[in-house]
Amino acid sequence: MAKNIAEQIVEMLENANVKRIYAVTGDSLNHLNVAVKKSSIQWIHVRHEEVGAYAAAAEAELDGLAVCAGSCGPGHVHLINGVYEAHRSHVPMLVIASTIPSEEMGMDYFQETNTIKLFDDCSHYNQMITRPEQVQRILQTAIQHAISKKGVAVIGLPGDVSELDAEEAATSAQLFKTHPVIRPSDDELKHLAELVNENKKVVLYCGIGAGAANAEVVELSKLLKAPVGYSFRGKMAIQPNNPNEVGLTGLLGYPSAYHAMHEADLVILLGTDFPYQKFMPVKNKIIQIDESPERLGRRAKLELGLTGDVKETIKALLPMLKEKTDDHFLNEQLAFYEKVKENQLTYVKDFGKKDAIQPEYVAYTLDQLAKKDAIFTVDTGMCCVWGARFITGTGERKMLGSFNHGSMANAMPMAIGASLAHPERQVIAMCGDGGLSMLLGDMATIFQYKLPIKLIVFNNRTLGMVKLEMEVGGMPDNETDMINPDFAMVAQAMGYPGKNVHDPEEVENAIKECLEYNGPYLLNIFTNPNALALPPKIEFDQVIGMTKSMAQLMLGGKMEEAFETVKSNYKHIKGLL
């Protein structure tokens, strides 16, 4: 019996080493579902397509390619947020958007959506299959786009087309994962070396694009006596075994990295598309090296912009450099970094009180107890801050989050994808109460597939980052409070243990119990709702804004809330000003 198009697609996905498809099945997806059932690919039945797209994005970031699917109409729209996440994070993901019968297109049919228009802004490739002759060519081209351009490819698949008999194409069906060596030309390298050699104080700032170049960055840093800063996405790869690292900069970062970059004569940006222009220095020389030339110069005024793989570029550059002998600048920045880290530990030592446990203490304890190859996922907002500042890169750990798209609710879904892709590793989701609430239903998916995910809920009963944004803008926070269910009881209702932690003295043993449990476990920790995440550089108008908001709270009769906010963060503010 001849195979149909759905079976042909699944066979190609098997050949591409796809292990699973994240989806909610239904109508136009049913033929694909049946074809998957007969294959080696696992169909992961999520409760919401957005969760499936997030899970696939996590798997793609860890392993290089993943697939999610959504059926016509609402299924497509539910996918879209997670699809944006994958595309903006530059991870290879294939989206199968099954849709209405082809003869009904353009007739305002039930659940009709235009997949070309819908996914156009969040994909590198986006085409509809309408004939059997197209299948192999479109699917091969879609996956080729996803892996080579590092982003999303979408194929629209009408339900009636998926059941047609398959036809073989004359073009290639296999995939080509190429690994070209890209570096600047010899003349460009010579110019780069001249600039580096003639400047005394050099700082390296690394992003995710330098993730494969840890050893080369460290060697370059030692040769130049250069402090090394990094972005959040670059942290897990750049921090390990790096004696000259000075931390992050940006909204989540440390004053030390900000200070080093602004005090340098020359800053070299390596594989970073760091988005916050205000944290970039403007009075010193900046060089940027990135594998994508379109990114050069869009975040800072450059002295020199070069295209190249960071690892290969540094390897070619090193023989052309003169070793610097003056380490005064480096030692000065490292000493400052030590003071900053000591200040950060203030809240680890003074760890809060009942129902107001310092989240810094929780994150620090989690870092100490987690395995050296753990995979962390972090919700957008305050959990990102605590993860950025307190989870240590070991060279084996990974940290996943919505770092470019900045969406809520990503931690738990990403943990699903990470755990399915790497069942042998500890997977820890650092969830905000707001984020977990948003996609609560897929806690059931964790139980259904018996995934040993550890959900650590930083339950501050508020949308913490939004509250902070309003306060530094001079506004009293409004409608940021969260009236939450008992998350521990929710976990128990879903089929696995859940525990509430109200007292700071319980934190360490509770985290140990959670991490050692053989299966999924939710730990609901009642953290301090007034803990602030202050950036490394505090603008004067932010201070004025915070003062105004505190005054408005007091005039509105919320004296206790204003007092608790100031008291909770006095040491932190004092250490940064």
HELIX and SHEET records of a PDB file:
HELIX    1   1 ILE A    5  ASN A   15  1                                  11    
HELIX    2   2 ASP A   27  LEU A   29  5                                   3    
HELIX    3   3 ASN A   30  LYS A   37  1                                   8    
HELIX    4   4 GLU A   49  ASP A   63  1                                  15    
HELIX    5   5 PRO A   74  ARG A   88  1                                  15    
HELIX    6   6 SER A  102  GLU A  104  5                                   3    
HELIX    7   7 THR A  115  LEU A  118  1                                   4    
HELIX    8   8 ASP A  120  CYS A  122  5                                   3    
HELIX    9   9 PRO A  132  GLN A  134  5                                   3    
HELIX   10  10 VAL A  135  LYS A  149  1                                  15    
HELIX   11  11 GLY A  159  SER A  162  1                                   4    
HELIX   12  12 ASP A  186  GLU A  198  1                                  13    
HELIX   13  13 ILE A  208  ALA A  210  5                                   3    
HELIX   14  14 ASN A  214  LEU A  224  1                                  11    
HELIX   15  15 PHE A  232  ILE A  238  1                                   7    
HELIX   16  16 PRO A  255  GLU A  263  1                                   9    
HELIX   17  17 GLN A  277  PHE A  279  5                                   3    
HELIX   18  18 PRO A  293  ARG A  295  5                                   3    
HELIX   19  19 VAL A  310  LEU A  317  1                                   8    
HELIX   20  20 LEU A  318  MET A  320  5                                   3    
HELIX   21  21 HIS A  328  GLN A  344  1                                  17    
HELIX   22  22 THR A  346  LYS A  349  1                                   4    
HELIX   23  23 PRO A  359  LEU A  369  1                                  11    
HELIX   24  24 MET A  382  PHE A  390  1                                   9    
HELIX   25  25 ALA A  411  ALA A  421  1                                  11    
HELIX   26  26 ASP A  433  MET A  438  1                                   6    
HELIX   27  27 LEU A  440  ASP A  442  5                                   3    
HELIX   28  28 MET A  443  GLN A  448  1                                   6    
HELIX   29  29 GLY A  464  VAL A  472  1                                   9    
HELIX   30  30 PHE A  487  MET A  494  1                                   8    
HELIX   31  31 PRO A  504  GLU A  506  5                                   3    
HELIX   32  32 VAL A  507  GLU A  516  1                                  10    
HELIX   33  33 PHE A  540  LEU A  555  1                                  16    
HELIX   34  34 MET A  559  LEU A  576  1                                  18    
SHEET    1   A 6 GLN A  42  HIS A  45  0                                        
SHEET    2   A 6 ARG A  20  ALA A  23  1                                        
SHEET    3   A 6 ALA A  66  GLY A  70  1                                        
SHEET    4   A 6 MET A  93  THR A  99  1                                        
SHEET    5   A 6 VAL A 152  PRO A 158  1                                        
SHEET    6   A 6 TYR A 125  MET A 128  1                                        
SHEET    1   B 6 GLU A 245  LEU A 248  0                                        
SHEET    2   B 6 VAL A 228  TYR A 230  1                                        
SHEET    3   B 6 VAL A 202  CYS A 206  1                                        
SHEET    4   B 6 LEU A 266  LEU A 270  1                                        
SHEET    5   B 6 LYS A 285  ASP A 290  1                                        
SHEET    6   B 6 LEU A 304  THR A 307  1                                        
SHEET    1   C 2 GLY A 352  LYS A 353  0                                        
SHEET    2   C 2 ALA A 356  ILE A 357 -1                                        
SHEET    1   D 6 LYS A 398  GLY A 401  0                                        
SHEET    2   D 6 ILE A 375  VAL A 378  1                                        
SHEET    3   D 6 VAL A 427  GLY A 432  1                                        
SHEET    4   D 6 LYS A 454  ASN A 459  1                                        
SHEET    5   D 6 TYR A 521  PHE A 526  1                                        
SHEET    6   D 6 GLY A 498  VAL A 501  1                                        
END                                                                             
